Amino acid sequence: MRIGVVTLFPEMIEQSLEFGVVGRAKAAGQLVVELENPRNWAKDKHRTVDDRPFGGGPGMVMKPEPLRDAIVALKEKMGGSASVVYLSPQGQVFDQAMAREWQRQGSVILISGRYEGIDERVIQTAIDEEVSLGNFVLSGGEFAALAIIDAVTRLEPGVLGDPLSSEEDSFGDSGLLDCPHYTRPEDYQGLKAPQVLLSGDHKAIALWRRQRAIEKTWQCRPELLESAVLTDEDEIFLTSLKKLQARKDDATQPTKGI
């Protein structure tokens, strides 16, 4: 996987990618990160990359010339086919499906904005899509870039120790949240691990995990079930959950007086 990042703070990206799964992927050559700093493309002696916005207002805006030149240089370095993605609150919300698509493509360029944002003309002429991490604002796109690099890299074959790890994650192929997990000790402060997980019965364990994933998704993110891949057995189990909850709700309703 090859990921490019246009950033005013390349050291933030470099240092953060030296640890854990991503660090091992870099060391093994499974991930290559290319960095480009717009300051290197500024023409004035102060290497200016921002200026006051036309029309007034607070903050500064990243200038179009050095930013676009940095994007062009990085795209050429990466072969010219990588999609250019601007990380901004206005973009489509990043999700697991997007991570899988970029991993399949093999390369992507992420633009880390700063200040009040970047000149709109760069978005019009050099950006393929805008992507957001959610409905909140960060002080810089580097944090979003790091999250995306991690999400995409762990999908690269061979990066995780067990190839099933990424498939069974939340938002995996089934579209469900992950099931609960337990480890030693079996009894922790009176809370015991489910006996089925200690049984050695792999079929029963698989069924328990599947049903708990459905249950957790229904409880925490029910909207995901609209697009989740469910079998007939899954649908039967989900219906039983809904009926059980309906009975509990009815039991808690106050009794009307005569």
N, C-alpha and C positions, 0 to 999 in steps of 0.2 A: 504494500500500500504506500502510495506517495501523496503526501499532503503538503501544500504550500500555505504559508501564512504571511500576509503583509501586515506588519506591525511596527509601531514606533518603539516598542520595548521587546526586541528579540530575546533578550536575556531572560525575560519572564517565561517565555516558551521553552527555551533551551534548558533552563534549570529545572523546570517542573516536569520535564519528560525524561528525567533520569531515574525514575523510581517505578517499582511495581511492574505490572504487566506491560505497560507501554515502554518502560525502560528496557525490559528484557527483549521486547520486540525490536526496538531500535538496535540493540547490541547484536541481535541475530540477523539483522538486515531485512526483517519482515516489515519494518516501517522506516520510511525515509521522509524526513521533514525538511523542507526547503524554506528559508526565511528571507524576507526582503524588507528593508527599512526605507520608507519614503524619504527620510532625511538624506539618504545617499543620492537622491535624485533632485534635491533642491538646488537651484542655480545660484542663490545669493550666498554671501560669505557667512551669514548666520544660519544657513541651512533651515530656512523658515518653512514650516509645513502647515501653518494655520494662520487665519486672519479673521478680523471681525466680520460678522454677517451683514450683508446688505440689508438695509431697512432698520438696522439697529436691533437691540435686544441683548440679553446676557450671553456670556460664553463666547467661544470661538468655533470656527468651522475649518475642517481640514481642506486645504487648497487642492484644486483639481490636478495641476500639472505634476507635482512630485508623486502624488498618489497614483495617477494613471500610468506614469512612467514606471513606477515600481510594479504595478500589475502586469504591464506588458513584458517587462524584463523577466518576471517570475514565470509567466505563461510560456515564454520562449524557452526558458531553462527546463521547464517540465514537459516540453514537447508540443505545446500549443493546443492540446485537446481537452485539458482539464476545465471543468466548469468553474466559474468565478462566483463565489457566494459572499454577499455582504451580510455581516452579522448585525442585525438591527431590530429594535422593538416592532418595527412595521412589517417584519417578515412572517412567512408561514412558520408555525411552531414546529420545531425539530422533533422528530420521533424516531422510533426504532426502524420503521419502514424506510425512512430517509437514510438512516445509517446503513442499512443493508444495500440500498441502491448505490450509494457512493462507494461502498466497499466493492461492489460488483464492477463499477466503472474503473476502479483502480487508482483514481487520482481526483483531487479536488483542491481548489485554492480558496482560502478563507480570508476575508478582509476584516481586520480588527479596527473598528472606528474608535475615535477618542473625542473629547470635548463635546460639542453639541451635535456632532455627526460629521458627515462628509458632504462635499458639494454635490448637489443633485445631478449635475451634468455628468459626473462620474458614474452615477447609478444608471443614467440613461444610455451611456455609451460603452461601459466596460463591465457591467455587472449582469450575470445571467439570472440570478435569483437572490431574494432576500430571505433570511432565516432568523428566527428568534428562538430563544430558550423558553420564553413564557412572558406573561404579563407583568414584567418588572424591569427595572433599569439597572444596568451595571455601569461602573465607572470606566470600563473599557472592554472592547471585544475580545481581549486576550483570554479572559476567564471563560467566555463562551467557547472560544476556539479550543481550549484545553479539554473542556467537557466533550466536545464533538470528536476531537482526536481520540480520546479514550474510548468513546462509544463505537467508533468505526473500527479502530485497531483491534479490539477484542473479538471482532467478527472475522478477522483474517485467519484463514486456516493455519493451524499449528501454533497460534499465539497462546491460546488457553491450553492447559495441560490435558483437559478432557474435552473432546470436540462436542460433547453433548451439553457442556456448560452453557454455551450461548443459546442453544436451542431451547433449554428449559428455563431460561431467565424469564422474568416478567417481559411481556410484549414480544415473546418469541413466536415461533411459527403458529402456535395455537391462538395467539392473541390474548391469552389470559395473563393475570398476575401470577407470580411464582407462589408455590405452596409454602407453608411454614416449615422451618428447619430446626432440628434438635441435635445436640451432641452431648458428650459426657459432662457432668454426671447424669445418671438416669433420673435421679431425684434431686431437684434444686429448690431448696426452701419450701418443700412440700409440694412443688409442682413437678409432676412426673411426665417423662417423655411418653408419647403414645405407644402402647404395647405392640401395635402392629409393626412399628418400625424396628422393633427388637426381635420380631418373630422369625426373620429369615425367609419369609414367604414373599418372594419377589412379585408375584402377581397381586397379592393383597396390598403390598406396599405401593405398587404402581397405581392401583385403584384408589387407595387412600390419598395419595398425592394429587391425583387428578381431581378428585372430588373436593379436596381442600382448596385447590387452585380455583375451581369454579366458585366455591363458597366465598373465598376472599374477594374474588373479582366482583361478585354480586353485592357483597357488603360494602366494598370500598370504591369500586369504579364500575358501577352497573352499566354505564354507557358502552364499555368495551365489549359487552356480551352481544351487542348488535352486529358486530363484525367478526366475532370470535368463531373459530372453526370448532363446532360442537357435533358430536355423534348423537345418534338416537338415545343411547344410554345416558349421555351427558344431559340431554334435554329432559329426560325422565327425572334425573337427579335434581336438576334445577327446579323443575315443577314441584317436586317434593319439598324443596327448601322454601319456596314461595308459599305453599300451603301451610307448612309448619309455622312460618312467620305470621301468616294471616290468623291462624288459631291463637297464637300468642297475643296478637294485637287485640283480638276479640275478647280474650280473657282479661285484658287490662282495662277495657272500656268500663266506665262507671255504670252501675245498674240504675235504670230509670225508676223513679218512685211511681207508685200507683196514684 
